[in-house]
Amino acid sequence: MSYDNFETLAIRTQIDRSENLEHSVPLYLTSSFVFEDAEDMRASFAEEKERNLYSRFTNPNTSEFVQKICQMEGAESGYAFATGMGAVFSTFAALLNSGDHIVSCRSVFGSTHSLFTKFLPKWNIETSYFKVEEADKVESLIRPETRCLYVETPTNPGVDLLDLEALSALAKKHDLIFIVDNCFATPYLQQPIKFGADLVIHSATKLIDGQGRVLGGVTVGREDLIREIYLFARNTGPALSPFNAWVLSKSLETLAVRVDRHCDNALEAARFLEEHPRVRQVKYPFLKSHPGYEIARKQMKKGGSVVAFEIEGGIEAGRRFLNAIQMCSLSANLGDTRTIVTHPASTTHSKLSEEDRLEVGITDGLVRVSVGLEAAEDIIADLKQALETV
Ligand SMILES: *Cc1c(COP(=O)(O)O)cnc(C)c1O
């Protein structure tokens, strides 16, 4: 049977059962696989048959994880990586040549930005940036040697939104590979391929695992591009481990119910913050006050798990707020069952100048909350008592 409903796909897409007829998919902790005879080995290495040879290439658990993500994203093919950054790096390294150029939104994950500014230039690959509010300037950044258009939406940590349909039209017009890091939305809330993306990347470490246990990443999309990425990855070794793939496949079975609750809690927290006198501005995609509200309604099912807000009183107030938090965790991760609070200006981005921070949308009072699965009432009570101290 084939299914269309997301929840069913997440649960019923699985690799074939072994002769033991296990109900839950077993863990294949094996680095290699055996061949029947010399001819089987020859044909397998010649890629005349589709089968597992060696777990750096494929493994039943990683294949199951990739198949599920492909079904959920509406993608032709994919490959799973040890981390989200493994997926981001391998995608660029496999597809780009020396002299190629990337156009990217400036608000991207910190390590992705370091890849663009510190490492890709070593291979003579340059990146030009546009700010979220200057999406109309993208076309002016495109050069004859531009190969890729790269974005995240919602962005980290500002929770800004970019219009996937408009950007993909631009990418098509200029024959660019349109790549979307869909980590904040998850395939449950947003499927960029529907809006014209060529490739979708996830850090599976975040909401896909959703319980703060394992690292993982995946790139899915157009078959011809994935083939290049696969050949690069099978020879350079960034593969996801079978154990992590097994954990992540299990996590996908509960993605829809978990993300639904994350979104409901986040919307409640956002509404509370919007009314609070010490809070200047709240950014949550499904609040009508969000500048990208119309875009959110078009391309997302719900608003996601992350709320950003601006606290009155700048850096010092942000620091006091973090110190007053009692239940929520101070941690760099996001998309966990546990609510996590960060204040980028005094922590993760404190080495940047104020001007550079503003470039990526980090104001002095910006607080990012990755809303977890505790009772909304308790999450809000903690935010409320901490706000009273600032
Ligand atoms: C965390 C994150 C990554 C990197 O993922 P890792 O699994 O930590 O390597 C990439 N993009 C976004 C948007 C992220 O939040």
PDBQT file of the ligand as one rigid body, heavy atoms in Angstrom, charges set to zero:
ROOT
HETATM    1  C1  LIG A 401      22.028  23.209  14.529  1.00  0.00    +0.000 C 
HETATM    2  C2  LIG A 401      21.872  23.685  13.159  1.00  0.00    +0.000 A 
HETATM    3  C3  LIG A 401      22.737  23.258  12.132  1.00  0.00    +0.000 A 
HETATM    4  C4  LIG A 401      23.930  22.355  12.409  1.00  0.00    +0.000 C 
HETATM    5  O1  LIG A 401      23.540  21.112  12.855  1.00  0.00    +0.000 OA
HETATM    6  P1  LIG A 401      24.502  20.155  13.750  1.00  0.00    +0.000 P 
HETATM    7  O2  LIG A 401      23.716  18.895  13.805  1.00  0.00    +0.000 OA
HETATM    8  O3  LIG A 401      24.711  20.832  15.056  1.00  0.00    +0.000 OA
HETATM    9  O4  LIG A 401      25.775  20.010  12.992  1.00  0.00    +0.000 OA
HETATM   10  C5  LIG A 401      22.513  23.722  10.856  1.00  0.00    +0.000 A 
HETATM   11  N1  LIG A 401      21.501  24.564  10.583  1.00  0.00    +0.000 NA
HETATM   12  C6  LIG A 401      20.648  25.001  11.537  1.00  0.00    +0.000 A 
HETATM   13  C7  LIG A 401      19.554  25.932  11.177  1.00  0.00    +0.000 C 
HETATM   14  C8  LIG A 401      20.803  24.574  12.858  1.00  0.00    +0.000 A 
HETATM   15  O5  LIG A 401      19.964  25.018  13.803  1.00  0.00    +0.000 OA
ENDROOT
TORSDOF 0
